[in-house]
Amino acid sequence: MFPKHPPTLAAARFVGRTMLASFMTVFLAANGVAQSQQSVPDVTALSMEDLMNIQVTSVSKRTQKVADAAAAIFVITQEDLRRSGATSIPEALRLVPGLEVARIDENKWAIGSRGFNGRFDNKLLVLIDGRSVYTPLFSGVYWNVQDVMLEDIDRIEVIRGPGATLWGANAVNGVINIITKKAKATQSGVVTAGGGNEERGSVAGRYGDKIGNDTSYRIYGKYFDWAPSQYATGGTANDGWEAQRGGFRADYTPAGSNSFTLQGDIYHSGYNETLTVPSFAAPFSSTFPNSGAYSGGNILGRWNHSSEGSSMSLQMYYDNTTLSDNSLFVDHQNLFDVDFQDGFHVGDSQQMVWGLGYRSIIDRNDPSFSVSLQPNQLTLNQFSAFLQDEISLVHSLRLTVGSKFEHNAFTGFEFEPNVRLLWTMTPNQSIWTAVSRAVRTPALTEEGLRLTNSVVPPGIPQNPTPFPALITVYGSHNFQSEDLLAYELGYRVQVTNTLSTDIATFYNSYSNLRTAEPGAPFLEGNPVPTDIVVPFVASNKMGGGTYGAELIADWKVTQKWRLVGSYSYLQMDIVKNSNSLDPTADLPNGSNPRHQWYVRSSLDLPKHFDLDNTLRFVDHLPALNIPSYYSLDAHVGWRPVPRVQFSITGQDLLNHQHLEFIPDFINTAPTIVNRAIYGSVTVNFK
């Protein structure tokens, strides 16, 4: 079990001893490493053609080139991860153009695509090796739970825009697909360790080998410890964080057309926060240090069958997650998912793919005064099917049509069609356009939530009654799915052998967005009233449009120097319907940056050094009263021998500190992002 307070001296000594042992291992390994070992692929060595030919699977659920994808897709490669110096998936996602990535405190993040960002963002679907990691509790992602050993990631594919036709509900504004390497590609030992002023210590190890000629496997484990940050008003915060995780993957690939994968993870994470909750007693709220934990595990099995012109797969996984917030909420979630997919050719001009899915969710929670769900235990069943057809109309024109069909326990039947058209004008340039419908189905909280937001004291002008008034948010069985109709247009061109650009534009029309409508107050308590409840009930009385553009330019200046630049623009015009009585401001319009850009430089230096610098700008968030900021990150790597790498990363070098986001719904204290330095060493054994 993890401690409820920041790590003890014993834990710090453990991390220190582990790092010391790892550094000794470096020098022992360096003495025995042959210079003939193969080197790691370098992003500066990739040509523009190589970058456009990177294989992706997220757009059409089959392997295709980035240049052939009729969607706004961006790929973070393993080499991008290494050279960025990122130590977590959220930090790595800062590399994605147009994605809104903001840190709330040391263990909480707000990550969104094309608007509606927040800690409980519910319009972005995230997958790890085909396993959906969104929680049905609020239809979002616990970002402090999602983790893998970064050295084992093959790539991260990010679709900006709807992907519901293939991936289903909640793939509204984007899809993030984290894909790890096959076990065959990790047939070695890796040890990495590091530390700094924010991430005080981390250690991870992986070992891979073979059983016979047909089975490859790997096992891994990792641990990290984050120091507390600071409050915006000054002083040390209570937001430290530590976690440990382990897992495995085994791939069985006998001769023939079948292959099998079995993989799983187990984890435990302890975190701290400063929480404000309402209370009956004066001053009717209390702010205090709080602690919590996430724990759980998953196991996934997948069968793949491929033959000439066709492919088939069957995937099943079980996922268990327990959230234990000591003063707020405890939730136990068990999820079982089955997914079947079949792809085949129809003649020479059509590529069909179809599939079926089933998901069972069992959720049980323990309430508190502030938060409760009714019923506190329930089972949900979801059924789905999809069909998509890619048709080559002429040699340079390809049409994609399809739809997802789903049935859920809350809103019944939903369908999510899309039409995409790709015109390859020349081998080096293409135009694509798409029209898509996506839905965001209700979460458990929107059906059965009771959240006491605040308590108004009795006998004051705002509450002249003799009872304290509980301002309370309720879910509703009448809550409907949120709807999106999206229009997209994109253009890709490889201008020269050293320069390529990618432009994506969009207009999104939303309806049935969530509001909180006031209800009739009522007395509570039996037989003697104790308080008066002022309810606000979940409803669907908001809508509007968003539009914007995302530009990416990739320039290979020399054989050893690569520049990547990105600019994104977002305009949100979301308003409540005329019949809405929701008294809150239209926060979505001012909670997302209108302008974002970054410039990233990757340079290979003599003596096996490499240098990467990223300058970012994020516009102000007027609804949250957060100013704009610039951020400069720098990473220096050195490979004295091919198997050993030393690196040092500096983050936010232009700022001593800045605030990035304010919590929503759950009132935890935000903390500032400090200037950070992190050093690490990685040793590969082969």
C-alpha positions in Angstrom: 0.0 0.0 0.0 1.1 3.6 -0.6 1.5 6.1 2.2 -1.2 8.8 2.5 1.5 11.5 2.7 4.5 12.4 0.6 7.1 9.5 0.3 9.1 8.7 3.4 12.8 8.9 3.8 12.9 5.1 3.3 11.2 5.5 -0.1 13.7 8.2 -1.1 16.6 6.0 -0.1 15.2 3.1 -2.2 15.0 5.4 -5.2 18.5 6.7 -4.6 20.0 3.1 -4.2 18.2 2.0 -7.4 19.5 4.9 -9.4 23.1 4.4 -8.0 22.9 0.7 -9.0 21.7 1.7 -12.4 24.5 4.1 -13.0 27.0 1.5 -11.9 25.4 -0.9 -14.4 25.9 1.8 -17.1 29.6 1.8 -16.7 29.9 -1.9 -16.5 27.9 -2.3 -19.6 29.8 0.4 -21.5 33.0 -1.5 -20.9 31.6 -4.6 -22.5 29.6 -3.2 -25.4 30.8 -3.8 -28.9 30.7 -0.8 -31.2 29.1 -2.8 -33.9 25.7 -2.8 -32.2 23.0 -1.4 -34.4 22.0 2.2 -33.8 18.6 3.6 -33.0 16.8 5.1 -36.0 17.0 8.9 -36.0 14.2 11.3 -36.8 16.7 13.5 -38.6 17.6 10.6 -40.8 14.1 10.1 -42.1 13.3 11.6 -45.5 10.0 13.5 -46.2 8.9 10.4 -48.2 9.6 8.2 -45.2 7.5 10.4 -42.9 4.6 10.4 -45.3 4.8 6.6 -45.6 4.6 5.9 -41.9 2.1 3.2 -41.4 -1.1 3.9 -39.3 -4.1 1.9 -38.4 -6.4 4.2 -36.5 -8.2 5.9 -39.4 -9.6 2.8 -41.2 -8.7 -0.1 -38.8 -6.3 -1.4 -41.4 -2.7 -0.6 -42.2 -2.3 2.4 -44.5 0.2 5.3 -45.1 -0.3 8.7 -43.4 -0.4 10.2 -46.9 -3.4 8.0 -47.7 -5.5 8.7 -44.6 -8.6 10.9 -45.2 -8.3 12.4 -41.7 -6.3 14.8 -39.6 -3.8 12.4 -38.2 -0.5 12.9 -36.5 2.0 10.2 -35.4 4.4 10.4 -32.5 7.2 7.9 -33.1 9.4 6.1 -30.6 12.2 8.3 -31.6 10.1 11.4 -31.1 9.4 10.2 -27.6 13.0 9.6 -26.8 14.2 12.9 -28.1 11.4 14.9 -26.4 12.5 13.9 -22.9 8.9 13.2 -21.9 8.5 10.9 -19.0 4.7 10.5 -19.2 2.0 10.1 -21.9 0.4 13.5 -21.2 3.8 15.2 -21.6 4.4 13.4 -24.9 1.0 14.5 -26.2 2.2 18.1 -26.1 3.9 17.2 -29.4 0.5 16.9 -31.2 -0.6 19.9 -33.1 -4.0 21.2 -32.1 -4.3 19.1 -29.0 -5.0 21.0 -25.8 -2.8 19.7 -23.0 -2.8 21.4 -19.7 -1.6 20.3 -16.3 -3.9 21.0 -13.3 -1.5 19.8 -10.6 1.2 17.2 -10.4 -1.2 14.3 -10.9 -4.1 15.7 -12.8 -4.4 16.7 -16.5 -6.9 18.3 -18.8 -6.4 17.0 -22.4 -8.8 17.7 -25.2 -9.1 18.0 -29.0 -10.8 20.9 -30.8 -12.4 22.4 -27.7 -14.3 21.4 -24.5 -11.2 20.7 -22.6 -11.3 19.8 -18.9 -10.2 17.3 -16.4 -13.4 15.3 -17.2 -13.2 15.9 -20.9 -15.8 13.4 -22.4 -15.3 13.8 -26.1 -11.9 12.2 -26.6 -11.5 8.4 -26.9 -8.2 6.9 -25.8 -7.0 3.4 -26.5 -3.9 1.4 -25.5 -3.3 -1.5 -27.9 -6.9 -1.6 -28.9 -8.2 -1.4 -25.3 -10.5 1.5 -24.6 -9.4 3.3 -21.4 -12.3 5.7 -20.9 -14.3 5.3 -17.7 -18.1 5.1 -18.0 -18.2 7.0 -14.7 -17.8 10.4 -16.5 -17.0 9.2 -20.1 -13.4 10.5 -19.8 -9.9 9.4 -18.9 -8.0 9.1 -15.7 -4.7 10.4 -17.1 -2.8 9.6 -13.9 -3.7 5.9 -14.5 -2.8 5.5 -18.2 0.8 4.5 -18.4 3.2 2.1 -20.1 6.9 1.8 -20.3 7.6 4.5 -22.8 10.6 2.6 -24.3 8.1 -0.1 -25.4 5.8 2.3 -27.3 6.0 1.9 -31.1 3.9 5.0 -31.9 1.0 7.1 -30.8 -1.5 7.9 -33.5 -3.7 10.9 -32.8 -6.8 11.7 -34.9 -8.1 15.2 -34.5 -11.8 15.0 -35.4 -14.5 12.4 -35.1 -13.7 8.7 -35.4 -17.0 7.3 -34.2 -17.8 5.2 -37.3 -15.1 2.8 -36.4 -14.4 3.4 -32.7 -17.9 4.3 -31.5 -19.5 6.7 -29.0 -17.2 9.2 -27.3 -14.8 9.3 -30.3 -16.3 12.8 -30.9 -13.5 15.3 -31.2 -10.6 12.9 -31.5 -9.0 9.5 -31.0 -5.7 8.8 -29.3 -4.3 5.3 -30.0 -1.2 4.2 -28.1 0.4 1.2 -29.8 3.2 -0.7 -28.1 5.8 -2.8 -29.9 5.4 -6.4 -30.6 7.2 -8.7 -28.2 9.5 -9.8 -31.1 10.8 -6.2 -31.3 11.8 -6.1 -27.6 14.1 -9.1 -27.4 16.5 -7.5 -25.0 16.9 -6.1 -21.5 16.5 -2.4 -20.8 17.1 -0.6 -17.5 16.3 3.2 -17.2 16.6 5.4 -14.2 16.5 9.1 -13.5 15.5 12.0 -11.3 15.1 15.7 -11.0 13.5 18.5 -9.0 9.9 17.6 -9.9 10.0 13.9 -10.8 12.3 13.0 -7.9 13.0 9.5 -8.9 12.0 6.9 -11.5 13.2 3.4 -12.4 12.0 1.0 -15.0 13.1 -2.3 -16.4 12.1 -4.6 -19.2 13.2 -8.1 -20.3 12.3 -9.9 -23.5 13.1 -13.3 -24.8 11.8 -16.2 -26.9 10.2 -19.6 -26.1 11.0 -21.8 -29.0 10.9 -20.4 -32.5 7.3 -19.2 -32.4 6.7 -17.4 -29.1 8.2 -14.0 -28.0 7.5 -12.3 -24.7 8.5 -9.4 -22.5 7.9 -8.4 -18.9 8.3 -4.9 -17.4 8.1 -3.0 -14.2 8.4 0.7 -13.3 8.2 3.1 -10.4 8.2 6.9 -10.1 7.8 9.5 -7.4 6.8 13.1 -8.1 7.5 15.8 -5.5 4.7 18.3 -4.5 4.4 21.5 -6.5 3.5 25.0 -5.3 0.2 26.8 -5.0 -0.3 29.9 -7.2 -0.5 31.9 -4.1 2.8 30.5 -2.8 3.8 27.7 -0.5 4.3 24.0 -1.0 1.3 22.2 -2.3 -0.1 18.9 -1.3 -0.1 17.2 -4.7 2.7 14.6 -4.6 2.3 11.4 -6.5 3.9 8.0 -6.8 3.0 4.9 -8.7 4.2 1.4 -9.5 3.2 -0.8 -12.4 4.2 -4.1 -14.0 3.0 -6.1 -17.0 3.8 -8.5 -19.8 3.1 -9.3 -23.4 3.5 -12.6 -25.3 3.0 -13.1 -29.0 2.6 -16.5 -30.6 3.3 -16.5 -34.3 3.4 -20.0 -35.8 3.9 -20.6 -39.5 0.7 -19.9 -41.3 -1.9 -17.2 -41.2 -2.8 -17.1 -37.5 -1.2 -15.3 -34.6 -2.1 -14.8 -30.9 -1.3 -12.1 -28.4 -1.8 -12.1 -24.6 -0.9 -9.1 -22.5 -1.7 -7.5 -19.2 -0.9 -4.9 -16.6 -1.3 -4.3 -12.9 -0.8 -1.0 -11.1 -1.2 0.9 -7.9 -0.9 4.7 -7.6 -1.1 7.0 -4.6 -1.7 10.7 -4.9 -2.3 13.8 -2.8 -4.5 16.9 -3.4 -6.0 19.8 -1.6 -9.7 19.4 -1.5 -12.6 21.8 -0.7 -15.9 20.2 0.2 -19.2 21.7 1.5 -20.4 21.1 5.1 -23.4 21.8 7.3 -21.3 23.5 10.0 -20.0 27.1 9.7 -18.1 28.2 7.7 -20.1 25.7 5.5 -17.0 24.4 3.7 -13.7 23.0 4.6 -10.4 22.9 2.8 -7.9 20.2 3.8 -5.1 17.9 2.5 -6.6 14.8 1.0 -5.2 11.5 -0.4 -6.4 8.8 -2.7 -5.3 5.9 -4.7 -5.9 4.2 -8.0 -5.4 0.4 -8.4 -6.3 -2.2 -10.9 -5.3 -4.3 -13.8 -6.2 -5.6 -17.2 -5.7 -8.6 -19.4 -6.2 -8.8 -23.1 -6.2 -11.6 -25.6 -6.2 -11.2 -29.4 -6.4 -13.6 -32.3 -5.4 -12.4 -35.8 -5.9 -14.3 -39.1 -4.6 -12.9 -42.3 -4.5 -14.2 -45.8 -4.1 -12.7 -49.2 -6.6 -9.9 -49.5 -8.4 -10.4 -46.2 -7.9 -10.2 -42.4 -9.8 -11.2 -39.3 -9.4 -10.6 -35.6 -11.1 -11.4 -32.3 -10.2 -9.4 -29.2 -11.3 -9.8 -25.6 -10.2 -8.0 -22.6 -11.1 -7.6 -18.9 -10.3 -4.3 -17.0 -10.6 -3.6 -13.3 -10.2 -0.2 -11.8 -10.7 1.0 -8.2 -10.7 4.7 -7.4 -10.4 5.4 -3.7 -10.6 9.0 -2.8 -10.6 9.0 1.0 -12.9 12.0 1.6 -15.0 12.0 -1.5 -15.8 8.9 -3.4 -14.9 5.2 -3.9 -15.7 3.5 -7.2 -15.1 -0.1 -8.3 -15.4 -0.8 -12.0 -15.2 -4.1 -13.8 -15.4 -4.0 -17.6 -15.5 -7.0 -20.1 -15.2 -6.3 -23.8 -15.4 -8.5 -26.9 -14.6 -7.1 -30.4 -14.7 -9.0 -33.7 -13.5 -7.5 -37.0 -13.3 -8.8 -40.6 -11.8 -7.1 -43.6 -11.8 -8.3 -47.2 -11.6 -7.1 -50.8 -14.6 -7.0 -53.1 -13.2 -7.1 -56.6 -10.3 -4.8 -57.4 -11.8 -1.6 -56.3 -13.4 -2.1 -52.9 -12.1 -2.8 -49.4 -14.8 -3.8 -46.9 -14.4 -3.9 -43.1 -17.1 -4.8 -40.6 -17.3 -5.8 -37.0 -19.3 -6.6 -34.0 -18.8 -5.6 -30.3 -20.2 -6.3 -26.9 -19.3 -4.6 -23.6 -20.4 -5.3 -20.1 -19.8 -2.8 -17.3 -20.3 -3.5 -13.6 -19.9 -0.4 -11.4 -20.2 -0.2 -7.6 -19.5 2.9 -5.6 -19.5 4.1 -2.0 -21.0 7.6 -1.4 -20.1 10.5 0.7 -21.9 13.7 1.8 -20.6 15.5 -1.3 -20.9 12.8 -4.0 -23.2 9.8 -4.5 -24.6 7.7 -7.4 -28.0 6.0 -7.5 -28.2 3.1 -7.8 -24.8 2.6 -6.2 -24.4 -0.7 -8.1 -25.5 -1.5 -11.6 -24.6 -3.5 -14.7 -24.7 -2.0 -18.2 -24.6 -3.9 -21.5 -23.7 -2.3 -24.8 -23.9 -3.8 -28.2 -22.4 -2.5 -31.4 -21.8 -3.2 -35.1 -20.0 -1.3 -37.8 -19.6 -1.5 -41.6 -17.2 0.6 -43.8 -16.5 0.4 -47.5 -13.5 2.0 -49.3 -14.2 2.4 -53.0 -11.6 3.4 -55.6 -13.7 5.4 -58.0 -10.8 6.2 -60.3 -7.1 5.8 -60.0 -6.7 8.9 -57.9 -10.1 9.2 -56.1 -11.2 7.1 -53.2 -14.5 7.2 -51.4 -15.1 5.8 -47.9 -18.6 5.3 -46.5 -19.7 3.6 -43.3 -21.5 3.8 -40.0 -21.4 2.5 -36.5 -24.6 1.2 -34.9 -24.8 1.0 -31.1 -27.3 0.2 -28.4 -26.7 1.4 -24.9 -28.7 1.1 -21.7 -29.3 4.9 -21.4 -30.4 6.2 -24.8 -31.0 3.0 -26.8 -30.1 2.9 -30.4 -27.4 5.3 -31.9 -25.9 5.5 -35.3 -22.7 7.3 -36.4 -22.2 7.5 -40.2 -19.4 9.2 -42.1 -18.4 9.9 -45.7 -14.8 10.6 -46.6 -13.3 11.4 -50.0 -9.5 11.4 -50.8 -8.2 12.8 -54.0 -4.5 12.1 -54.8 -3.8 14.8 -57.3 -0.2 13.9 -57.7 2.1 11.4 -56.0 3.2 14.3 -53.7 -0.1 16.0 -52.8 -3.7 15.1 -51.9 -6.9 16.7 -50.7 -9.4 15.0 -48.4 -12.8 15.9 -47.1 -15.2 14.3 -44.6 -18.7 14.7 -43.2 -19.3 12.7 -40.0 -21.8 12.3 -37.2 -20.7 11.3 -33.7 -22.4 11.1 -30.4 -21.3 11.3 -26.8 -23.5 8.9 -24.8 -24.5 9.6 -21.2 -22.1 8.8 -18.4 -23.1 7.2 -15.1 -22.9 10.6 -13.4 -25.3 12.1 -15.8 -27.9 9.5 -15.0 -27.7 9.0 -11.2 -25.4 11.7 -9.8 -26.0 13.7 -6.7 -23.2 16.3 -6.2 -23.4 18.8 -3.4 -21.6 21.8 -4.9 -21.9 24.2 -2.0 -23.9 25.1 1.1 -25.5 28.5 1.5 -25.8 29.5 5.2 -29.4 30.1 6.6 -30.7 33.6 7.5 -28.9 35.6 4.8 -30.4 37.4 1.8 -29.5 34.6 -0.6 -31.1 32.1 1.8 -33.7 33.7 4.1 -34.9 30.2 5.3 -33.9 28.8 8.7 -32.2 25.8 7.0 -28.9 25.7 5.2 -29.4 25.4 1.4 -27.6 22.7 -0.5 -26.7 23.7 -4.1 -26.9 20.3 -5.6 -26.4 18.9 -9.1 -28.4 15.9 -10.1 -28.3 13.5 -13.0 -31.4 12.7 -15.0 -32.8 9.6 -16.7 -34.0 12.0 -19.4 -30.5 13.0 -20.4 -29.8 12.4 -24.1 -26.7 11.8 -26.1 -24.7 14.9 -27.2 -24.6 15.2 -31.0 -21.9 16.4 -33.4 -22.1 16.9 -37.1 -18.6 17.6 -38.4 -17.3 18.9 -41.7 -13.6 18.6 -42.4 -11.3 19.6 -45.3 -7.5 18.9 -45.5 -4.6 19.2 -47.8 -1.2 17.5 -47.7 1.8 18.3 -50.0 5.4 17.2 -50.1 6.7 20.5 -51.5 10.2 19.3 -52.0 12.4 16.4 -51.0 13.0 18.3 -47.7 9.7 20.1 -47.0 6.2 18.9 -46.4 3.0 20.6 -45.1 -0.3 19.4 -43.8 -3.4 21.6 -43.3 -6.7 20.5 -41.7 -9.7 22.7 -41.4 -13.1 21.9 -39.7 -16.5 23.2 -38.7 -18.3 21.3 -36.0 -22.0 21.7 -35.2 -23.1 20.5 -31.7 -26.5 20.0 -30.3 -27.9 18.6 -27.0 -24.9 19.7 -25.0 -25.1 19.3 -21.3 -26.6 22.0 -19.1 -27.7 22.1 -15.5 -31.3 23.3 -15.3 -32.8 24.6 -11.9 -35.5 22.5 -10.3 -38.0 23.2 -7.5 -36.3 23.4 -4.1 -37.4 20.9 -1.5 -36.9 20.2 2.2 -34.7 17.2 3.2 -34.6 15.3 6.4 -37.2 13.0 8.0 -39.1 13.4 10.3 -37.5 16.8 11.1 -36.2 18.8 8.1 -32.5 19.5 8.3 -31.8 21.4 5.1 -33.3 22.7 1.9 -32.0 21.3 -1.4 -31.7 23.6 -4.4 -31.4 21.2 -7.3 -29.8 21.7 -10.8 -30.7 18.8 -13.1 -28.6 17.5 -16.0 -30.3 18.5 -19.3 -29.5 19.0 -23.0 -30.1 22.7 -23.7 -26.9 24.0 -25.2 -25.4 23.9 -28.7 -23.6 25.9 -31.3 -20.6 25.6 -33.6 -16.8 25.6 -33.5 -14.4 26.1 -36.4 -10.7 26.2 -36.8 -7.5 25.2 -38.7 -4.4 23.2 -37.9 -1.2 23.7 -39.9 1.9 21.5 -39.7 5.2 22.0 -41.6 8.1 19.6 -41.5 11.5 20.8 -43.0 14.6 18.8 -43.2 17.1 21.7 -43.2 20.2 19.5 -43.5 21.0 15.8 -43.1 21.5 16.4 -39.4 18.8 19.1 -38.7 15.0 18.9 -38.8 12.5 21.6 -38.0 8.8 20.9 -37.3 6.4 23.8 -36.9 2.7 23.9 -36.0 -0.1 26.4 -35.6 -3.7 25.9 -34.6 -6.7 28.2 -34.4 -9.9 27.5 -32.6 -13.1 29.6 -32.4 -15.9 28.4 -30.2 -19.5 29.8 -30.4 -21.3 27.6 -27.9 -24.5 29.1 -26.3 -27.4 27.9 -24.2 -30.7 27.4 -25.9 -33.3 30.1 -25.4 -35.3 27.9 -23.1 -32.4 27.1 -20.8 -32.3 28.5 -17.3 -28.8 27.3 -16.5 -27.3 30.3 -14.6 -23.6 29.4 -15.3 -21.5 31.1 -17.9 -20.8 29.5 -21.3 -17.4 28.4 -20.1 -16.5 26.2 -23.2 -15.9 29.4 -25.2 -13.2 30.7 -22.9 -11.7 27.5 -21.5 -9.7 26.6 -24.6 -6.8 28.5 -26.2 -7.8 30.2 -29.4 -4.2 30.2 -30.7 -1.5 27.6 -30.1 1.8 27.1 -31.9 5.2 25.4 -31.5 8.5 25.1 -33.2 10.6 22.0 -32.6 14.3 21.6 -33.6 16.0 18.3 -33.8 19.8 18.4 -34.3 22.4 15.7 -34.5 25.7 16.8 -33.0 29.2 15.3 -33.3 30.4 12.7 -30.8 27.0 11.0 -30.7 25.2 14.0 -29.1 21.7 15.1 -30.1 19.9 18.3 -29.2 16.2 19.0 -29.3 14.5 22.3 -28.5 10.7 23.0 -28.5 9.3 26.5 -28.1 5.5 26.6 -27.4 2.9 29.3 -27.1 -0.5 28.7 -25.5 -3.1 31.5 -25.7 -4.9 32.8 -22.6 -8.1 31.2 -21.2 -10.4 34.1 -20.4 -13.1 32.1 -18.7 -10.5 30.7 -16.2 -8.6 33.9 -15.9 -5.4 32.2 -17.0 -2.9 34.3 -19.0 -1.1 33.1 -22.1 2.4 31.7 -21.7 5.5 30.7 -23.7 7.4 27.5 -22.8 10.8 26.4 -23.9 11.9 22.7 -23.4 15.3 21.4 -24.2 16.7 17.9 -24.3 20.3 16.8 -24.7 21.1 13.1 -25.4 24.5 11.4 -25.5 25.3 7.8 -26.7 28.9 7.1 -25.8 28.2 3.6 -27.0 25.1 2.3 -28.9 23.7 0.5 -25.9 23.9 3.4 -23.4 22.2 6.8 -23.4 22.5 9.7 -21.0 20.1 12.5 -21.3 19.1 15.7 -19.5 15.8 17.6 -20.1 14.8 21.1 -19.1 11.2 22.1 -19.2 9.6 25.5 -19.0 13.0 27.2 -19.2 11.5 30.6 -20.0 9.2 30.6 -17.0 9.9 30.2 -13.3 6.3 29.2 -12.9 2.8 29.4 -14.6 -0.7 28.2 -14.2 -2.3 26.1 -16.9 -5.8 25.1 -15.9 -8.5 25.3 -13.2 -10.3 22.1 -12.0 -14.0 21.6 -12.9 -16.7 19.8 -10.9 -14.4 18.6 -8.1 -12.9 21.5 -6.2 -9.2 20.6 -5.9 -6.6 23.3 -5.6 -4.7 23.9 -8.9 -0.9 24.2 -8.7 1.7 25.9 -10.8 4.0 24.3 -13.4 7.6 24.9 -12.3 10.8 25.0 -14.3 12.0 21.4 -14.2 15.2 19.6 -14.8 15.3 15.8 -15.2 18.3 13.6 -15.9 18.2 9.9 -16.9 20.3 7.0 -18.1 19.2 4.1 -20.2 21.1 0.8 -20.7 20.2 -1.8 -23.3 21.4 -5.4 -22.8 21.3 -7.7 -25.8 
